[in-house]
Amino acid sequence: MHQFKVNAKAAFDGAVWQWHQEYGTWARDDDMPEPREMYIAVFLEEVTAANGPLLFIPKSHKSGVLQAGHDLETTSYPLWTLDRATVTRLAEAGGIVAPMGPAGSVVMFHGNLVHASPPNISPFNRTIVYLSLCAVSNHIRRFKRAEWIAHRDFTPIEPLTDDCLDELAAARDKAPAL
Ligand SMILES: O=C(O)CCC(=O)C(=O)O
């Protein structure tokens, strides 16, 4: 896992994320060899049309790594962002969708999928946890960004059993009350 982050897009103040591809940043900043990265988003709060949902351009991941410019100003996080002509061309072909759902919903998407999100002008917070993952053999080769942004522990993730949360809850229930 190369990155684990919490994007708290706060009510009224949550800011824009410009159009970009995840792998565009991993390739250019961190020298990840192949676009074999996946992104997992876990909604900690309900995501609606009003509170700054993610916006996806369906099938845009099939276009490979698109030309991009390094945006250090308009986002709270340096990103390799796509120009308007590219976004227009892709959106005219594939449309734009916003994955929405209640807290606990999970979205998995390819590292080359073009996405963005608008500001959150609503009175409702929109917190999403993101995991950036890729095959261990494809780990980043350049260590330019801070370790807390681009993790360098390449230990494979071990899957737990399907009922691991039940086991945890049972252990907790058995523990003596303090
Ligand atoms: O959380 C958001 O609104 C956008 C996040 C995003 O695009 C990213 O983390 O790359």
PDBQT file of the ligand as one rigid body, heavy atoms in Angstrom, charges set to zero:
ROOT
HETATM    1  O1  LIG A 201     -11.639  13.225  -2.253  1.00  0.00    +0.000 OA
HETATM    2  C1  LIG A 201     -11.794  13.849  -3.299  1.00  0.00    +0.000 C 
HETATM    3  O2  LIG A 201     -12.720  14.622  -3.456  1.00  0.00    +0.000 OA
HETATM    4  C2  LIG A 201     -10.842  13.686  -4.446  1.00  0.00    +0.000 C 
HETATM    5  C3  LIG A 201      -9.686  12.854  -4.111  1.00  0.00    +0.000 C 
HETATM    6  C4  LIG A 201      -8.794  12.560  -5.237  1.00  0.00    +0.000 C 
HETATM    7  O3  LIG A 201      -9.090  12.808  -6.380  1.00  0.00    +0.000 OA
HETATM    8  C5  LIG A 201      -7.525  11.918  -4.980  1.00  0.00    +0.000 C 
HETATM    9  O4  LIG A 201      -7.235  11.613  -3.820  1.00  0.00    +0.000 OA
HETATM   10  O5  LIG A 201      -6.789  11.691  -5.926  1.00  0.00    +0.000 OA
ENDROOT
TORSDOF 0
